[in-house]
Amino acid sequence: MSTPWGIVTGIFVHKDFDHYAGNMAVLLTFILIFVSVNLPFDGLEQQRRTTLFSWTVFVAAVTANLLWILRFREAPEGAYGASGVVYAAMMMVTMFAPLNLHHHASGLSRAWKINDRSLLVHAVLGVANLVILLFLLSWIVSAPAEFLGVGTGANVLGHGAASLLVLPGPVIYAVWRLRFLGRI
């Protein structure tokens, strides 16, 4: 990242194919999880959530690269790869899980009262979001070094920063939905 635009292009540069393949496999997994748990929402809500997810993940990864450069000015080439994007995506999925869980719990309650077929969909997606939330939070709490990928050559600062930088996005979104739409 020897150029100013390196904070963006560093996301696309990888050490080798294994580095690239690992980042893409995990990123694709979390994108598919995000898409899957957001399928029951209407098109406009899916579009809002996808836009928030995409921009928040991208900005968090770029900002994490900028923080790396500011911290390690003498060795800025160490911030490369899409792991900042991966960590930001993981945390976005984690942060949306409680919002989705609330939605499905409300839907489950409504479906139960009227004996609607959507009962099973809300139950399955509610459990899926609960599992996502509990798995990722327990991983972060029980093994923070493993979660951050501490190891030789790992950009732990970028991983941690990208994870933390996305946290306000879903919270602000939930507050906005509650304030302007009257529901989460």
Backbone as a chain_set.jsonl record, in Angstrom:
{"seq": "MSTPWGIVTGIFVHKDFDHYAGNMAVLLTFILIFVSVNLPFDGLEQQRRTTLFSWTVFVAAVTANLLWILRFREAPEGAYGASGVVYAAMMMVTMFAPLNLHHHASGLSRAWKINDRSLLVHAVLGVANLVILLFLLSWIVSAPAEFLGVGTGANVLGHGAASLLVLPGPVIYAVWRLRFLGRI", "coords": {"N": [[0.831, -1.182, 0.0], [1.679, 1.335, -1.006], [0.721, 3.554, -2.189], [-1.74, 6.213, -2.132], [-4.266, 5.195, -2.821], [-4.009, 2.646, -2.097], [-5.248, 1.83, 0.244], [-7.705, 1.004, -0.571], [-7.223, -0.687, -2.814], [-5.657, -2.603, -1.619], [-7.366, -4.457, -0.535], [-7.927, -6.181, -2.581], [-5.594, -7.432, -3.233], [-3.574, -10.239, -2.744], [-1.46, -12.492, -0.853], [-0.933, -15.066, -1.893], [-2.439, -17.767, -3.818], [-3.735, -19.476, -1.994], [-4.209, -17.778, 0.169], [-5.962, -15.966, -1.033], [-8.054, -17.756, -1.804], [-8.907, -18.751, 0.692], [-9.858, -16.394, 1.982], [-11.931, -15.7, 0.176], [-13.632, -17.942, 0.31], [-14.578, -17.911, 2.974], [-15.726, -15.353, 3.016], [-17.708, -15.622, 1.009], [-19.29, -17.557, 2.265], [-20.342, -16.107, 4.468], [-21.68, -14.075, 3.122], [-23.639, -15.579, 1.803], [-24.992, -16.575, 4.046], [-25.976, -14.161, 5.085], [-27.667, -13.329, 2.963], [-29.478, -15.501, 2.917], [-30.761, -15.414, 5.484], [-32.097, -13.079, 5.204], [-33.965, -13.369, 3.24], [-36.813, -13.682, 3.74], [-37.786, -11.097, 3.977], [-39.433, -8.229, 2.497], [-38.881, -6.889, -0.844], [-37.938, -4.17, -0.795], [-36.984, -3.923, 1.827], [-35.013, -5.894, 1.789], [-33.304, -4.72, -0.074], [-32.522, -2.366, 1.29], [-31.146, -3.499, 3.501], [-29.144, -4.953, 2.192], [-27.75, -2.914, 0.887], [-26.845, -1.439, 3.117], [-25.27, -3.443, 4.328], [-23.306, -3.939, 2.291], [-22.025, -1.39, 1.867], [-21.218, -0.719, 4.477], [-19.509, -2.829, 5.171], [-17.509, -2.53, 3.205], [-16.546, 0.136, 3.715], [-15.665, -0.199, 6.353], [-13.581, -2.073, 6.006], [-11.794, -0.616, 4.365], [-11.253, 1.529, 6.069], [-10.057, 0.136, 8.171], [-7.712, -0.664, 6.873], [-6.591, 1.883, 6.5], [-6.148, 2.587, 9.18], [-4.198, 0.69, 9.777], [-2.077, 1.586, 8.174], [-1.622, 4.107, 9.324], [-0.789, 3.321, 11.849], [1.416, 1.621, 11.376], [3.448, 2.994, 9.81], [6.01, 2.648, 8.767], [5.969, 0.136, 7.603], [3.814, -0.263, 5.591], [3.002, -2.118, 3.711], [1.991, -4.399, 4.825], [-0.756, -4.588, 5.065], [-2.775, -6.211, 3.344], [-5.085, -8.058, 1.333], [-8.333, -9.596, 1.698], [-9.244, -9.939, 4.254], [-10.106, -8.042, 6.118], [-12.532, -7.3, 4.998], [-13.82, -9.739, 5.241], [-13.954, -10.086, 8.062], [-15.499, -7.851, 8.728], [-17.858, -8.52, 7.379], [-18.584, -10.866, 8.772], [-19.175, -9.768, 11.295], [-21.272, -8.072, 10.629], [-23.261, -9.898, 9.909], [-23.536, -11.091, 12.398], [-24.43, -8.888, 13.922], [-26.853, -8.308, 12.69], [-28.317, -10.504, 13.355], [-29.737, -10.41, 15.946], [-31.699, -8.508, 15.261], [-33.045, -9.808, 13.186], [-33.886, -12.028, 14.609], [-35.678, -10.882, 16.418], [-37.608, -10.015, 14.574], [-38.487, -12.499, 13.513], [-39.425, -13.744, 15.817], [-41.608, -12.109, 16.427], [-43.104, -12.567, 14.098], [-43.539, -15.297, 14.379], [-45.137, -15.346, 16.651], [-47.412, -13.98, 15.681], [-48.152, -15.727, 13.588], [-48.671, -18.05, 15.017], [-50.956, -17.349, 16.467], [-52.9, -17.144, 14.47], [-52.763, -19.537, 13.228], [-51.104, -19.886, 10.953], [-49.31, -20.852, 7.944], [-46.74, -19.835, 7.777], [-45.528, -20.202, 10.123], [-43.592, -22.275, 10.488], [-41.489, -21.338, 8.855], [-40.779, -18.936, 10.146], [-39.999, -20.03, 12.596], [-37.804, -21.712, 11.917], [-36.004, -19.848, 10.715], [-35.724, -18.083, 12.837], [-34.438, -19.718, 14.745], [-32.108, -20.254, 13.279], [-30.92, -17.69, 13.153], [-30.503, -17.296, 15.879], [-28.635, -19.315, 16.41], [-26.498, -18.439, 14.782], [-25.897, -15.982, 16.055], [-25.241, -16.85, 18.703], [-23.125, -18.649, 18.179], [-21.097, -17.061, 16.91], [-20.708, -14.99, 18.814], [-19.963, -16.499, 21.069], [-17.579, -17.585, 20.122], [-16.005, -15.289, 19.796], [-15.843, -14.415, 22.47], [-14.864, -16.675, 23.881], [-12.509, -17.44, 22.578], [-10.72, -15.175, 21.726], [-8.227, -14.613, 20.482], [-8.017, -16.617, 18.567], [-10.301, -16.011, 17.065], [-9.568, -13.489, 16.027], [-7.556, -14.276, 14.405], [-4.875, -14.459, 15.148], [-1.547, -14.739, 14.367], [1.44, -15.514, 12.482], [2.073, -12.998, 10.221], [-0.576, -12.232, 10.103], [-3.037, -9.709, 9.948], [-3.936, -8.501, 12.549], [-4.739, -6.104, 13.727], [-6.205, -4.979, 11.599], [-8.227, -6.932, 11.336], [-9.516, -6.803, 13.846], [-10.228, -4.055, 13.919], [-11.889, -3.79, 11.633], [-13.951, -5.476, 12.413], [-14.985, -4.113, 14.643], [-15.658, -1.612, 13.587], [-17.984, -1.953, 12.086], [-20.023, -2.269, 13.872], [-21.77, -0.049, 14.736], [-23.454, 0.318, 12.486], [-25.742, -1.626, 11.997], [-27.073, -1.118, 14.421], [-27.73, 1.617, 14.317], [-29.359, 1.438, 12.085], [-31.475, -0.152, 13.094], [-32.508, 1.58, 15.026], [-33.283, 3.681, 13.358], [-35.27, 2.357, 11.814], [-37.147, 1.789, 13.803], [-37.79, 4.347, 14.659], [-38.728, 5.702, 12.297], [-40.26, 3.892, 10.858], [-41.674, 2.579, 12.717], [-41.211, 0.001, 13.582], [-38.927, -2.726, 14.121]], "CA": [[0.0, 0.0, 0.0], [2.6, 2.463, -1.091], [0.023, 4.668, -2.82], [-2.924, 6.582, -1.345], [-5.4, 4.319, -3.132], [-3.703, 1.312, -1.582], [-6.197, 1.44, 1.289], [-8.799, 0.314, -1.268], [-6.73, -1.783, -3.656], [-5.094, -3.642, -0.76], [-8.414, -5.462, -0.311], [-7.953, -7.1, -3.714], [-4.26, -8.015, -3.411], [-3.35, -11.329, -1.787], [-0.108, -13.043, -0.824], [-0.887, -16.192, -2.818], [-3.768, -18.289, -4.128], [-4.351, -20.006, -0.772], [-4.679, -16.606, 0.908], [-7.141, -15.501, -1.766], [-9.126, -18.763, -1.732], [-9.426, -18.777, 2.06], [-10.676, -15.196, 2.192], [-13.147, -15.749, -0.649], [-14.513, -19.006, 0.814], [-15.24, -17.433, 4.196], [-16.571, -14.221, 2.631], [-18.884, -16.161, 0.319], [-20.122, -18.216, 3.277], [-21.088, -15.11, 5.236], [-22.622, -13.404, 2.219], [-24.769, -16.505, 1.627], [-25.766, -16.572, 5.296], [-26.696, -12.886, 5.134], [-28.749, -13.372, 1.976], [-30.457, -16.512, 3.331], [-31.582, -14.994, 6.622], [-32.86, -11.892, 4.83], [-34.914, -13.703, 2.164], [-38.236, -13.492, 4.027], [-38.175, -9.695, 3.973], [-39.867, -7.736, 1.188], [-37.802, -6.427, -1.716], [-37.385, -2.894, -0.342], [-36.205, -4.187, 3.038], [-33.807, -6.611, 1.357], [-32.437, -3.738, -0.723], [-31.95, -1.526, 2.354], [-30.197, -4.289, 4.283], [-28.009, -5.281, 1.325], [-26.989, -1.68, 0.708], [-26.154, -1.183, 4.382], [-24.248, -4.485, 4.468], [-22.235, -3.731, 1.318], [-21.266, -0.166, 2.127], [-20.604, -0.765, 5.801], [-18.383, -3.77, 5.098], [-16.455, -1.911, 2.391], [-15.969, 1.279, 4.432], [-14.94, -0.726, 7.518], [-12.333, -2.683, 5.533], [-10.908, 0.463, 3.92], [-10.846, 2.257, 7.275], [-9.106, -0.744, 8.878], [-6.435, -0.516, 6.152], [-6.063, 3.206, 6.825], [-5.619, 2.508, 10.549], [-2.943, -0.075, 9.702], [-1.052, 2.471, 7.616], [-1.311, 5.129, 10.315], [-0.093, 2.678, 12.971], [2.667, 1.02, 10.928], [3.89, 3.812, 8.67], [7.26, 2.143, 8.195], [5.733, -1.13, 6.889], [2.405, -0.264, 5.194], [2.66, -3.205, 2.787], [1.436, -5.52, 5.571], [-2.218, -4.613, 5.026], [-3.296, -6.635, 2.043], [-6.006, -9.177, 1.427], [-9.733, -9.274, 1.962], [-9.669, -10.395, 5.574], [-10.884, -6.973, 6.741], [-13.878, -7.451, 4.454], [-14.368, -10.968, 5.845], [-14.297, -9.822, 9.464], [-16.622, -6.916, 8.735], [-19.055, -9.276, 6.974], [-18.958, -11.736, 9.901], [-19.799, -8.977, 12.346], [-22.575, -7.581, 10.143], [-24.193, -11.027, 10.059], [-23.761, -11.225, 13.838], [-25.214, -7.752, 14.418], [-28.214, -8.382, 12.164], [-28.999, -11.671, 13.922], [-30.775, -10.057, 16.919], [-32.806, -7.832, 14.573], [-33.793, -10.856, 12.502], [-34.493, -12.855, 15.652], [-36.849, -10.124, 16.869], [-38.595, -10.076, 13.495], [-39.062, -13.847, 13.411], [-40.197, -14.008, 17.036], [-42.891, -11.419, 16.229], [-43.824, -13.305, 13.054], [-43.927, -16.579, 14.972], [-46.257, -15.053, 17.542], [-48.585, -13.69, 14.835], [-48.525, -16.945, 12.856], [-49.216, -18.989, 15.995], [-52.303, -16.9, 16.82], [-53.864, -17.364, 13.376], [-52.487, -20.862, 12.674], [-50.607, -19.619, 9.602], [-48.241, -21.744, 7.477], [-45.434, -19.2, 7.926], [-45.041, -20.574, 11.446], [-42.37, -23.06, 10.343], [-40.446, -20.471, 8.296], [-40.321, -18.052, 11.221], [-39.314, -20.843, 13.608], [-36.5, -22.141, 11.39], [-35.12, -18.691, 10.565], [-35.432, -17.583, 14.178], [-33.415, -20.602, 15.318], [-30.873, -20.035, 12.511], [-30.327, -16.432, 13.617], [-30.036, -17.514, 17.247], [-27.41, -20.113, 16.306], [-25.469, -17.535, 14.251], [-25.542, -15.043, 17.11], [-24.569, -17.54, 19.809], [-21.863, -19.211, 17.707], [-20.08, -16.03, 16.703], [-20.4, -14.318, 20.076], [-19.21, -17.409, 21.944], [-16.242, -17.693, 19.545], [-15.307, -14.048, 20.124], [-15.601, -14.355, 23.911], [-14.087, -17.81, 24.396], [-11.2, -17.566, 21.918], [-10.524, -13.943, 20.953], [-7.025, -14.682, 19.635], [-8.373, -17.456, 17.418], [-11.242, -15.241, 16.257], [-8.845, -12.432, 15.317], [-6.586, -14.869, 13.491], [-3.514, -14.136, 15.582], [-0.548, -15.632, 13.801], [2.464, -14.876, 11.674], [1.609, -12.327, 9.015], [-1.994, -11.855, 10.176], [-3.3, -8.301, 10.231], [-4.86, -8.535, 13.681], [-5.298, -4.762, 13.853], [-7.233, -4.858, 10.557], [-9.34, -7.833, 11.666], [-10.249, -6.23, 14.981], [-10.801, -2.76, 13.545], [-13.017, -4.01, 10.716], [-15.04, -6.051, 13.216], [-15.573, -3.082, 15.511], [-16.169, -0.478, 12.815], [-19.328, -2.211, 11.542], [-21.012, -2.391, 14.948], [-22.839, 0.963, 14.769], [-24.351, 0.285, 11.326], [-27.033, -2.269, 12.266], [-27.737, -0.476, 15.555], [-28.337, 2.841, 13.769], [-30.436, 0.992, 11.201], [-32.602, -0.583, 13.93], [-33.089, 2.794, 15.612], [-33.963, 4.375, 12.256], [-36.506, 1.618, 11.492], [-38.077, 1.975, 14.912], [-38.203, 5.756, 14.693], [-39.444, 6.155, 11.123], [-41.211, 2.89, 10.364], [-42.45, 2.096, 13.859], [-40.91, -1.405, 13.861], [-37.538, -3.097, 13.846]], "C": [[0.872, 1.241, 0.0], [1.962, 3.662, -1.781], [-1.209, 5.011, -1.989], [-4.129, 5.67, -1.605], [-5.165, 2.883, -2.668], [-4.635, 0.865, -0.462], [-7.413, 0.733, 0.702], [-8.27, -0.889, -2.038], [-6.106, -2.911, -2.84], [-6.083, -4.76, -0.469], [-8.361, -6.547, -1.392], [-6.626, -7.806, -3.969], [-4.05, -9.062, -2.327], [-1.934, -11.88, -1.932], [0.047, -14.171, -1.834], [-2.312, -16.715, -3.03], [-4.464, -18.827, -2.884], [-4.929, -18.883, 0.084], [-5.978, -16.086, 0.271], [-8.316, -16.476, -1.594], [-9.738, -18.824, -0.336], [-10.32, -17.585, 2.358], [-11.99, -15.269, 1.424], [-14.135, -16.811, -0.148], [-15.284, -18.532, 2.044], [-16.169, -16.264, 3.871], [-17.842, -14.702, 1.944], [-19.831, -16.84, 1.302], [-20.966, -17.186, 4.025], [-22.027, -14.28, 4.376], [-23.848, -14.285, 2.005], [-25.626, -16.589, 2.884], [-26.596, -15.299, 5.374], [-27.891, -12.891, 4.183], [-29.851, -14.328, 2.436], [-31.351, -16.03, 4.462], [-32.384, -13.732, 6.327], [-33.87, -12.148, 3.713], [-36.386, -13.455, 2.512], [-38.707, -12.044, 3.983], [-38.602, -9.269, 2.57], [-38.679, -7.132, 0.436], [-37.146, -5.138, -1.25], [-36.52, -3.101, 0.9], [-34.923, -4.946, 2.699], [-32.803, -5.642, 0.731], [-31.767, -2.832, 0.318], [-30.857, -2.282, 3.105], [-28.945, -4.618, 3.452], [-27.128, -4.056, 1.098], [-26.194, -1.35, 1.968], [-25.009, -2.174, 4.573], [-23.051, -4.178, 3.573], [-21.375, -2.515, 1.655], [-20.561, -0.204, 3.475], [-19.39, -1.68, 5.808], [-17.218, -3.139, 4.334], [-15.762, -0.776, 3.147], [-15.174, 0.805, 5.648], [-13.599, -1.32, 7.097], [-11.333, -1.621, 5.092], [-10.389, 1.249, 5.128], [-9.847, 1.433, 8.09], [-7.738, -0.68, 8.199], [-5.783, 0.835, 6.45], [-5.463, 3.211, 8.232], [-4.296, 1.751, 10.588], [-1.814, 0.83, 9.225], [-0.642, 3.537, 8.633], [-0.508, 4.547, 11.482], [1.297, 2.177, 12.566], [3.178, 1.73, 9.683], [5.134, 3.253, 7.992], [7.063, 0.848, 7.398], [4.277, -1.214, 6.427], [2.012, -1.425, 4.278], [2.026, -4.401, 3.502], [-0.081, -5.619, 5.53], [-2.679, -4.953, 3.616], [-4.167, -7.865, 2.256], [-7.392, -8.71, 1.842], [-10.185, -9.672, 3.357], [-10.416, -9.308, 6.346], [-12.33, -7.022, 6.279], [-14.563, -8.654, 5.096], [-14.812, -10.711, 7.282], [-15.459, -8.848, 9.581], [-17.915, -7.64, 8.365], [-19.527, -10.198, 8.1], [-19.69, -10.943, 10.975], [-21.133, -8.385, 11.897], [-23.626, -8.678, 10.278], [-24.547, -11.189, 11.536], [-24.664, -10.114, 14.366], [-26.648, -7.752, 13.876], [-29.004, -9.534, 12.79], [-30.041, -11.303, 14.985], [-31.966, -9.34, 16.287], [-33.689, -8.858, 13.868], [-34.533, -11.74, 13.501], [-35.757, -12.179, 16.186], [-37.974, -10.193, 15.834], [-39.286, -11.446, 13.447], [-39.839, -14.237, 14.661], [-41.567, -13.343, 16.941], [-43.738, -12.148, 15.198], [-44.324, -14.641, 13.562], [-45.139, -16.398, 15.87], [-47.536, -14.792, 16.74], [-49.078, -14.951, 14.134], [-49.158, -17.97, 13.791], [-50.668, -18.649, 16.307], [-53.318, -17.213, 15.731], [-53.653, -18.7, 12.67], [-52.059, -20.773, 11.198], [-49.472, -20.578, 9.242], [-46.844, -21.143, 7.65], [-44.803, -19.504, 9.287], [-43.692, -21.291, 11.363], [-41.208, -22.195, 9.824], [-39.886, -19.56, 9.383], [-39.554, -18.835, 12.289], [-37.913, -21.228, 13.141], [-35.541, -20.963, 11.277], [-34.798, -18.038, 11.904], [-34.339, -18.404, 14.836], [-32.082, -20.387, 14.595], [-30.178, -18.759, 12.971], [-29.809, -16.55, 15.045], [-28.725, -18.296, 17.248], [-26.251, -19.243, 15.805], [-24.969, -16.609, 15.36], [-24.743, -15.727, 18.219], [-23.215, -18.101, 19.39], [-20.787, -18.141, 17.612], [-19.728, -15.303, 17.994], [-19.608, -15.22, 21.016], [-17.777, -17.585, 21.435], [-15.408, -16.463, 19.92], [-14.922, -14.019, 21.606], [-14.668, -15.462, 24.384], [-12.691, -17.917, 23.785], [-10.912, -16.323, 21.074], [-9.303, -13.978, 20.037], [-7.298, -15.513, 18.387], [-9.326, -16.707, 16.491], [-10.504, -14.192, 15.42], [-7.775, -12.967, 14.378], [-5.152, -14.546, 13.848], [-2.557, -15.191, 15.045], [0.441, -14.844, 12.962], [1.848, -14.278, 10.413], [0.148, -11.897, 9.049], [-2.114, -10.381, 10.555], [-4.354, -8.224, 11.331], [-5.506, -7.176, 13.905], [-6.429, -4.577, 12.842], [-8.447, -5.719, 10.852], [-10.197, -7.229, 12.781], [-10.938, -4.925, 14.626], [-12.01, -2.938, 12.633], [-14.215, -4.576, 11.463], [-15.752, -4.977, 14.03], [-16.228, -1.947, 14.728], [-17.572, -0.705, 12.261], [-20.408, -2.192, 12.617], [-22.096, -1.315, 14.948], [-23.858, 0.85, 13.634], [-25.704, -0.368, 11.593], [-27.795, -1.641, 13.435], [-28.443, 0.793, 15.082], [-29.509, 2.488, 12.866], [-31.674, 0.589, 12.001], [-33.296, 0.623, 14.558], [-33.856, 3.569, 14.547], [-35.292, 3.69, 11.918], [-37.568, 1.833, 12.563], [-38.639, 3.388, 14.911], [-39.105, 6.125, 13.516], [-40.462, 5.15, 10.582], [-42.048, 2.292, 11.484], [-42.231, 0.633, 14.19], [-39.447, -1.673, 13.532], [-37.506, -4.047, 12.677]], "O": [[0.799, 2.079, 0.899], [2.616, 4.693, -1.94], [-1.677, 4.176, -1.215], [-4.918, 5.41, -0.698], [-6.025, 2.018, -2.831], [-4.801, -0.334, -0.235], [-8.077, -0.044, 1.389], [-8.812, -1.989, -1.925], [-6.03, -4.047, -3.308], [-5.68, -5.888, -0.185], [-8.712, -7.699, -1.137], [-6.545, -8.684, -4.828], [-4.31, -8.816, -1.149], [-1.301, -11.754, -2.98], [1.045, -14.229, -2.552], [-3.269, -16.167, -2.485], [-5.673, -18.648, -2.736], [-6.012, -19.023, 0.654], [-6.957, -15.808, 0.963], [-9.431, -16.064, -1.276], [-10.956, -18.936, -0.197], [-11.407, -17.738, 2.916], [-13.045, -14.936, 1.964], [-15.346, -16.593, -0.183], [-16.496, -18.728, 2.142], [-17.281, -16.193, 4.396], [-18.935, -14.235, 2.265], [-21.049, -16.707, 1.18], [-22.17, -17.375, 4.194], [-23.067, -13.828, 4.856], [-24.976, -13.791, 2.023], [-26.852, -16.665, 2.796], [-27.784, -15.348, 5.692], [-28.995, -12.502, 4.563], [-31.033, -13.995, 2.35], [-32.567, -16.215, 4.412], [-33.255, -13.354, 7.111], [-34.56, -11.222, 3.286], [-37.145, -13.046, 1.633], [-39.911, -11.79, 3.955], [-38.188, -9.869, 1.577], [-37.616, -6.897, 1.01], [-35.922, -5.018, -1.303], [-35.442, -2.516, 1.01], [-33.867, -4.665, 3.266], [-31.6, -5.736, 0.978], [-30.569, -2.565, 0.225], [-29.765, -1.755, 3.316], [-27.825, -4.564, 3.96], [-25.901, -4.156, 1.116], [-25.01, -1.02, 1.893], [-23.901, -1.782, 4.939], [-21.912, -4.158, 4.04], [-20.149, -2.608, 1.72], [-19.419, 0.24, 3.589], [-18.358, -1.342, 6.386], [-16.071, -3.211, 4.776], [-14.534, -0.732, 3.212], [-14.112, 1.356, 5.94], [-12.588, -1.095, 7.761], [-10.148, -1.717, 5.412], [-9.207, 1.59, 5.187], [-8.892, 1.984, 8.638], [-6.713, -0.645, 8.88], [-4.568, 0.917, 6.631], [-4.39, 3.776, 8.448], [-3.385, 2.114, 11.332], [-0.727, 0.837, 9.802], [0.544, 3.832, 8.785], [0.359, 5.223, 12.035], [2.248, 2.3, 13.338], [3.32, 1.117, 8.625], [5.29, 3.375, 6.777], [7.922, 0.5, 6.588], [3.566, -2.138, 6.822], [0.825, -1.689, 4.087], [1.566, -5.331, 2.839], [-0.637, -6.643, 5.926], [-2.939, -4.065, 2.804], [-4.006, -8.606, 3.225], [-7.582, -7.574, 2.278], [-11.386, -9.736, 3.621], [-11.284, -9.629, 7.158], [-13.248, -6.812, 7.071], [-15.74, -8.593, 5.451], [-15.922, -11.077, 7.668], [-16.316, -9.01, 10.45], [-18.955, -7.396, 8.976], [-20.727, -10.304, 8.355], [-20.706, -11.394, 11.503], [-22.034, -8.215, 12.718], [-24.749, -8.419, 10.71], [-25.708, -11.397, 11.885], [-25.563, -10.371, 15.167], [-27.557, -7.249, 14.536], [-30.235, -9.53, 12.753], [-31.148, -11.837, 14.938], [-33.105, -9.529, 16.712], [-34.916, -8.791, 13.938], [-35.67, -12.147, 13.261], [-36.782, -12.832, 16.38], [-39.138, -10.402, 16.177], [-40.51, -11.533, 13.351], [-40.813, -14.985, 14.573], [-42.574, -13.936, 17.327], [-44.94, -12.331, 15.389], [-45.422, -15.069, 13.208], [-46.063, -17.211, 15.846], [-48.603, -15.31, 17.069], [-50.28, -15.213, 14.09], [-50.083, -18.681, 13.397], [-51.514, -19.539, 16.403], [-54.473, -17.515, 16.031], [-54.278, -18.973, 11.645], [-52.577, -21.479, 10.333], [-48.758, -21.06, 10.121], [-45.86, -21.883, 7.667], [-43.672, -19.102, 9.557], [-42.759, -20.949, 12.089], [-40.08, -22.313, 10.303], [-38.67, -19.426, 9.526], [-38.561, -18.341, 12.825], [-36.946, -21.083, 13.888], [-34.388, -21.063, 11.695], [-33.708, -17.495, 12.08], [-33.412, -17.846, 15.424], [-31.034, -20.342, 15.24], [-28.962, -18.756, 13.16], [-28.782, -15.961, 15.381], [-27.809, -17.972, 18.004], [-25.147, -19.306, 16.348], [-23.764, -16.475, 15.573], [-23.69, -15.235, 18.624], [-22.256, -18.038, 20.159], [-19.698, -18.294, 18.165], [-18.553, -15.029, 18.239], [-18.685, -14.76, 21.686], [-16.854, -17.72, 22.239], [-14.248, -16.587, 20.314], [-13.802, -13.642, 21.952], [-13.778, -15.217, 25.198], [-11.781, -18.441, 24.428], [-10.865, -16.405, 19.847], [-9.341, -13.431, 18.935], [-6.867, -15.161, 17.289], [-9.176, -16.76, 15.27], [-10.79, -14.031, 14.234], [-7.157, -12.203, 13.637], [-4.307, -14.378, 12.969], [-2.75, -16.389, 15.254], [0.28, -13.64, 12.763], [1.187, -14.972, 9.64], [-0.321, -11.256, 8.109], [-1.361, -9.883, 11.393], [-5.518, -7.919, 11.071], [-6.689, -7.099, 14.237], [-7.496, -4.073, 13.192], [-9.58, -5.285, 10.64], [-11.422, -7.153, 12.679], [-12.095, -4.709, 14.986], [-13.043, -2.303, 12.842], [-15.358, -4.209, 11.188], [-16.981, -4.945, 14.09], [-17.237, -1.389, 15.16], [-18.284, 0.262, 11.99], [-21.593, -2.106, 12.295], [-23.263, -1.65, 15.148], [-25.011, 1.246, 13.804], [-26.731, 0.29, 11.427], [-29.026, -1.634, 13.439], [-29.609, 1.019, 15.406], [-30.537, 3.165, 12.882], [-32.794, 0.943, 11.632], [-34.524, 0.68, 14.615], [-34.956, 4.058, 14.805], [-36.315, 4.356, 11.757], [-38.744, 2.033, 12.257], [-39.832, 3.59, 15.137], [-40.128, 6.784, 13.702], [-41.422, 5.537, 9.916], [-43.019, 1.58, 11.228], [-42.974, 0.065, 14.99], [-38.819, -0.941, 12.766], [-36.432, -4.49, 12.271]]}, "num_chains": 1, "name": "protein.A"}
